[in-house]
Amino acid sequence: MRKWNSMIFTKDEDSVAALTDMLYGYQKSRVLLTACELEVFTALGTDVRTSEEIAVELNLDNRATDKLMSALTGMKLLDKTGGRYSNTNLSLRFLVKSKPDYIGLMDFNVYLWNKWSTLTESVRKGTAADLTKIGDMCDHGFEAFLEMVNWRSSILAKSVVDATDFTNINSVLELGGGTGDYALAFLKAKPDMECSVFAYEKVIPRIKEYYKDENVEDKINLISGDYDVDDFGSGYDMIFISFVAHHNSIFENIELSRKIYNALNEGGKIVVQDYYISDDRTKPVNNSLFALETLVNSESGDTYTESEMWIILREAKFRHVEKVETEFGTSIISAQKVF
């Protein structure tokens, strides 16, 4: 029988601790995701309640619910006093669905959990072991995806507007729009601009509802389809795509960029927001992990370097390629159509 080398733990405790933190990190992640999936934080709200009360409301097992909520307390996401639980300030602000700062990533990460579980097989195959295109997601997965996109774009839209020069831009298309947040932000920045959104047909009713609430339903043109195969119009001064490139191979991005080039007016520009990675593909670490997320979720997607995006846009005949960083870890790369 193999014996543990006790010297490892006495001489190299920090290294071992770092490794075991990585090894067991999934446990805390799974506890958080399960609590969000079951809406434990939302059920608690601002109340102080027993685990049994939460179990009854959410139709859960009493003993298991108490185990879960005790673990959440240990993770400092709940407080526990005299057998009764309450949200911490952190969870009350960010994990209760009715709160304005609710982090809309949670439900989609429940979906991603199963995708990440296929990583070993995906590395063997070199592509997603369980490929599901966005438009073909189950209703629950698609709703979670839209919630994530809406949350992310609501945060990023202002940075995109601040980084964009709208001089001579009188018509703009948001291509592959999630819930149309960027087109709405563009319209607010320049109210006389003609704005359009191209999105999957199943997303259009959601965008219509959202725009009705914002009183702009008659001011932004909605076009449904799949940008890979369908026409998205022409005569635009700017076409904006956000978090689309990483779903595609480099060759698919070249073809899409050519299609965008042909849809733009002379002097028009393409604006691409995404996560980009260093040339050695290791930094920032979140983006190198995101590259693996594209592996388990797409046929040939990737996280691209600035150099690769430059090649993509130049192959599509674009010129004057420029890059601007946002404060949220994304970058905006733009280029111009010049004859």
C-alpha positions as CSV (number, residue, x, y, z in Angstrom):
1,M,0.0,0.0,0.0
2,R,1.3,3.4,-0.9
3,K,2.0,5.7,2.0
4,W,1.6,9.4,2.2
5,N,4.9,11.4,2.4
6,S,4.3,13.5,5.5
7,M,7.2,15.8,4.5
8,I,5.0,17.2,1.7
9,F,2.6,18.6,4.2
10,T,5.2,20.0,6.5
11,K,7.5,21.6,3.9
12,D,5.1,22.5,1.2
13,E,1.8,23.2,3.0
14,D,1.0,26.3,0.9
15,S,1.5,24.5,-2.3
16,V,-0.7,21.6,-1.2
17,A,-3.3,24.0,0.2
18,A,-3.4,25.7,-3.2
19,L,-3.9,22.4,-5.0
20,T,-6.6,21.2,-2.7
21,D,-8.4,24.5,-2.9
22,M,-8.5,23.9,-6.7
23,L,-9.5,20.3,-6.2
24,Y,-12.4,21.0,-3.9
25,G,-13.5,24.3,-5.4
26,Y,-16.3,22.6,-7.2
27,Q,-18.0,21.8,-3.9
28,K,-18.6,25.5,-3.0
29,S,-19.6,26.2,-6.6
30,R,-22.1,23.4,-6.5
31,V,-23.6,24.5,-3.2
32,L,-24.0,28.0,-4.5
33,L,-25.6,26.9,-7.8
34,T,-28.0,24.5,-6.0
35,A,-29.1,27.2,-3.6
36,C,-29.7,29.6,-6.5
37,E,-31.4,26.8,-8.6
38,L,-33.8,26.1,-5.6
39,E,-34.2,29.9,-5.0
40,V,-33.2,29.6,-1.3
41,F,-31.9,33.1,-1.1
42,T,-35.0,34.5,-2.8
43,A,-37.3,32.5,-0.5
44,L,-35.5,34.0,2.6
45,G,-35.5,37.6,1.3
46,T,-35.3,39.9,4.3
47,D,-36.9,37.4,6.6
48,V,-35.4,35.2,9.4
49,R,-36.7,31.7,9.0
50,T,-35.9,28.1,9.9
51,S,-34.7,25.6,7.3
52,E,-37.9,23.7,7.8
53,E,-40.0,26.7,6.8
54,I,-37.9,27.1,3.7
55,A,-38.1,23.3,2.9
56,V,-41.9,23.4,3.2
57,E,-42.2,26.5,0.9
58,L,-39.8,25.1,-1.7
59,N,-41.0,21.5,-1.4
60,L,-37.6,20.2,-0.3
61,D,-36.5,17.6,2.2
62,N,-36.2,19.1,5.7
63,R,-32.9,17.4,6.8
64,A,-31.2,18.0,3.4
65,T,-32.3,21.6,3.3
66,D,-30.8,22.2,6.8
67,K,-27.5,20.7,5.6
68,L,-27.5,23.0,2.6
69,M,-28.3,26.1,4.6
70,S,-25.6,25.2,7.2
71,A,-23.0,24.9,4.4
72,L,-24.2,28.3,3.0
73,T,-23.7,29.7,6.5
74,G,-20.2,28.3,6.6
75,M,-19.6,30.0,3.3
76,K,-20.8,33.3,4.8
77,L,-23.7,33.5,2.4
78,L,-26.2,33.0,5.2
79,D,-26.3,33.9,8.9
80,K,-27.6,31.5,11.5
81,T,-28.8,32.4,15.0
82,G,-30.7,30.0,17.3
83,G,-31.6,27.6,14.4
84,R,-33.0,30.4,12.2
85,Y,-31.4,31.6,9.0
86,S,-31.2,35.0,7.2
87,N,-29.4,36.3,4.1
88,T,-26.1,38.1,4.6
89,N,-25.8,41.6,3.1
90,L,-23.9,40.0,0.2
91,S,-26.5,37.4,-0.6
92,L,-29.4,39.8,0.0
93,R,-28.0,42.3,-2.5
94,F,-26.7,39.9,-5.2
95,L,-28.6,36.6,-4.9
96,V,-32.2,37.6,-4.3
97,K,-34.0,37.7,-7.7
98,S,-36.2,40.6,-6.9
99,K,-33.2,42.9,-6.0
100,P,-31.9,45.3,-8.7
101,D,-28.3,44.1,-8.3
102,Y,-29.2,40.4,-8.7
103,I,-26.4,38.6,-10.6
104,G,-28.1,37.2,-13.6
105,L,-25.3,34.6,-14.2
106,M,-26.6,32.0,-11.8
107,D,-29.2,30.1,-13.7
108,F,-27.1,29.9,-16.8
109,N,-24.2,28.6,-14.8
110,V,-26.4,25.7,-13.6
111,Y,-26.8,24.9,-17.3
112,L,-23.0,25.3,-17.8
113,W,-22.3,22.9,-15.0
114,N,-23.4,20.0,-17.1
115,K,-21.5,21.3,-20.1
116,W,-18.3,21.6,-18.0
117,S,-18.7,18.0,-16.9
118,T,-18.1,16.9,-20.5
119,L,-14.6,18.7,-20.5
120,T,-12.6,15.4,-20.5
121,E,-14.4,14.0,-23.5
122,S,-14.4,17.4,-25.2
123,V,-10.6,17.5,-24.9
124,R,-10.4,14.0,-26.3
125,K,-12.6,14.9,-29.3
126,G,-11.4,18.5,-29.8
127,T,-15.0,19.8,-29.9
128,A,-18.1,19.9,-27.7
129,A,-19.0,16.4,-26.6
130,D,-22.6,17.5,-26.2
131,L,-23.2,20.2,-28.8
132,T,-26.3,22.3,-28.5
133,K,-26.5,25.5,-30.5
134,I,-28.0,28.5,-28.8
135,G,-31.1,28.5,-30.9
136,D,-31.7,24.8,-30.1
137,M,-31.4,25.1,-26.3
138,C,-34.2,23.7,-24.2
139,D,-36.7,26.4,-22.9
140,H,-35.2,26.5,-19.4
141,G,-31.6,26.7,-20.8
142,F,-32.5,29.4,-23.3
143,E,-34.3,31.5,-20.7
144,A,-31.3,31.2,-18.4
145,F,-29.1,32.2,-21.3
146,L,-31.2,35.3,-22.0
147,E,-31.2,36.3,-18.4
148,M,-27.4,36.1,-18.4
149,V,-27.1,38.1,-21.6
150,N,-29.5,40.7,-20.4
151,W,-27.6,41.1,-17.0
152,R,-24.2,41.3,-18.7
153,S,-25.3,43.8,-21.4
154,S,-27.1,46.0,-18.9
155,I,-23.7,46.4,-17.2
156,L,-21.6,46.7,-20.3
157,A,-23.8,48.9,-22.5
158,K,-22.7,52.2,-21.0
159,S,-19.0,51.3,-21.5
160,V,-19.7,50.4,-25.1
161,V,-21.5,53.7,-25.7
162,D,-18.7,55.7,-24.0
163,A,-16.1,53.9,-26.2
164,T,-17.9,54.5,-29.5
165,D,-17.7,57.5,-31.7
166,F,-21.1,58.1,-33.3
167,T,-19.9,60.8,-35.7
168,N,-21.4,60.1,-39.1
169,I,-23.2,57.1,-37.7
170,N,-26.9,57.5,-38.6
171,S,-27.9,53.8,-38.8
172,V,-26.7,51.0,-36.6
173,L,-27.4,47.2,-36.4
174,E,-27.0,45.2,-33.3
175,L,-26.2,41.7,-34.8
176,G,-26.9,38.6,-32.7
177,G,-28.7,40.8,-30.2
178,G,-29.6,39.1,-26.9
179,T,-32.3,41.3,-25.5
180,G,-31.4,44.4,-27.5
181,D,-29.8,46.4,-24.7
182,Y,-27.0,47.8,-26.9
183,A,-29.4,49.1,-29.6
184,L,-31.4,50.8,-26.8
185,A,-28.2,52.3,-25.4
186,F,-27.2,53.5,-28.9
187,L,-30.6,55.1,-29.4
188,K,-30.4,56.9,-26.0
189,A,-27.0,58.2,-26.9
190,K,-28.1,59.5,-30.3
191,P,-32.0,59.7,-30.5
192,D,-32.2,60.5,-34.2
193,M,-30.2,57.4,-35.2
194,E,-31.9,54.6,-37.0
195,C,-31.4,51.4,-34.9
196,S,-32.1,47.8,-35.7
197,V,-31.6,44.5,-33.9
198,F,-31.0,41.1,-35.6
199,A,-31.8,38.1,-33.3
200,Y,-33.1,34.6,-33.2
201,E,-36.8,34.4,-34.0
202,K,-37.6,33.0,-30.5
203,V,-35.9,36.1,-28.9
204,I,-37.9,38.7,-30.8
205,P,-41.1,38.5,-28.5
206,R,-38.8,39.0,-25.5
207,I,-37.2,42.1,-27.1
208,K,-40.6,43.5,-28.0
209,E,-41.8,43.1,-24.5
210,Y,-38.7,44.8,-23.2
211,Y,-38.9,47.7,-25.6
212,K,-42.6,48.2,-24.8
213,D,-41.6,48.7,-21.2
214,E,-39.0,51.2,-22.3
215,N,-41.5,53.0,-24.7
216,V,-39.2,52.5,-27.7
217,E,-41.1,49.6,-29.4
218,D,-41.7,51.8,-32.5
219,K,-38.2,53.3,-32.6
220,I,-36.0,50.2,-33.1
221,N,-36.4,47.8,-36.0
222,L,-36.4,44.1,-35.2
223,I,-35.2,41.5,-37.7
224,S,-35.3,37.7,-37.0
225,G,-33.1,35.0,-38.3
226,D,-29.8,33.2,-38.1
227,Y,-26.9,35.5,-39.1
228,D,-25.0,32.5,-40.6
229,V,-27.6,31.9,-43.2
230,D,-30.1,34.7,-43.3
231,D,-29.8,38.2,-44.8
232,F,-29.7,41.0,-42.1
233,G,-30.1,43.9,-44.5
234,S,-27.7,46.6,-45.7
235,G,-27.1,50.3,-45.7
236,Y,-25.7,50.5,-42.1
237,D,-23.1,52.9,-40.9
238,M,-22.2,50.6,-38.0
239,I,-22.7,47.0,-37.2
240,F,-22.1,46.0,-33.6
241,I,-21.6,42.3,-32.5
242,S,-21.1,41.4,-28.8
243,F,-19.9,37.9,-27.6
244,V,-20.6,36.4,-31.0
245,A,-17.0,35.8,-32.3
246,H,-16.1,33.2,-29.6
247,H,-18.9,30.9,-30.8
248,N,-17.3,30.6,-34.3
249,S,-14.1,29.3,-35.8
250,I,-11.6,31.8,-37.1
251,F,-12.8,31.0,-40.7
252,E,-16.4,31.4,-39.7
253,N,-15.6,34.8,-38.3
254,I,-13.9,35.8,-41.5
255,E,-17.0,34.8,-43.5
256,L,-19.3,36.7,-41.0
257,S,-17.0,39.8,-41.2
258,R,-17.2,39.7,-45.0
259,K,-20.9,39.6,-44.8
260,I,-20.9,42.5,-42.4
261,Y,-18.5,44.4,-44.7
262,N,-20.9,44.0,-47.6
263,A,-23.8,45.2,-45.4
264,L,-22.1,48.5,-44.4
265,N,-22.1,51.8,-46.2
266,E,-18.7,53.1,-47.4
267,G,-16.9,54.5,-44.4
268,G,-19.0,52.3,-42.1
269,K,-17.5,50.3,-39.3
270,I,-17.7,47.0,-37.5
271,V,-17.5,47.0,-33.7
272,V,-16.8,43.7,-32.0
273,Q,-17.0,43.2,-28.2
274,D,-15.6,40.1,-26.6
275,Y,-13.1,38.6,-24.2
276,Y,-9.7,38.5,-25.7
277,I,-6.6,36.5,-24.7
278,S,-2.8,37.1,-24.7
279,D,-0.8,35.8,-27.6
280,D,0.5,32.9,-25.5
281,R,-3.1,32.1,-24.6
282,T,-2.6,32.1,-20.8
283,K,-3.7,35.6,-19.6
284,P,-5.9,36.7,-18.2
285,V,-6.6,33.3,-16.6
286,N,-10.4,33.9,-16.7
287,N,-10.2,34.2,-20.5
288,S,-8.1,31.1,-20.8
289,L,-10.8,29.3,-18.8
290,F,-13.4,30.9,-21.1
291,A,-11.6,29.3,-24.0
292,L,-12.4,25.9,-22.4
293,E,-16.0,27.0,-22.0
294,T,-16.1,27.6,-25.7
295,L,-14.7,24.1,-26.2
296,V,-17.5,22.4,-24.2
297,N,-20.2,24.6,-25.7
298,S,-19.4,25.0,-29.4
299,E,-18.2,23.0,-32.4
300,S,-15.2,25.2,-33.1
301,G,-15.4,28.4,-31.0
302,D,-12.5,29.9,-29.2
303,T,-11.2,32.9,-27.2
304,Y,-9.2,35.0,-29.7
305,T,-6.1,37.1,-29.4
306,E,-6.1,40.7,-30.6
307,S,-3.7,39.6,-33.4
308,E,-6.2,36.9,-34.6
309,M,-9.0,39.4,-34.6
310,W,-6.8,41.8,-36.6
311,I,-6.3,39.0,-39.2
312,I,-10.0,38.2,-39.3
313,L,-11.0,41.8,-40.0
314,R,-8.1,42.4,-42.5
315,E,-9.1,39.3,-44.4
316,A,-12.6,40.7,-44.7
317,K,-11.0,43.9,-46.2
318,F,-11.5,46.1,-43.1
319,R,-8.9,48.8,-42.3
320,H,-8.0,51.0,-39.4
321,V,-8.4,48.3,-36.8
322,E,-8.4,49.7,-33.2
323,K,-8.9,48.3,-29.7
324,V,-10.4,49.9,-26.6
325,E,-10.5,48.2,-23.2
326,T,-13.6,48.4,-21.0
327,E,-13.5,48.5,-17.2
328,F,-15.2,45.1,-17.0
329,G,-12.5,42.9,-18.7
330,T,-13.9,43.0,-22.2
331,S,-12.3,44.7,-25.2
332,I,-13.9,46.5,-28.1
333,I,-12.2,46.1,-31.5
334,S,-13.4,48.3,-34.3
335,A,-12.5,48.6,-38.0
336,Q,-13.6,50.6,-41.0
337,K,-14.9,49.8,-44.5
338,V,-12.7,51.8,-46.8
339,F,-12.6,51.4,-50.6
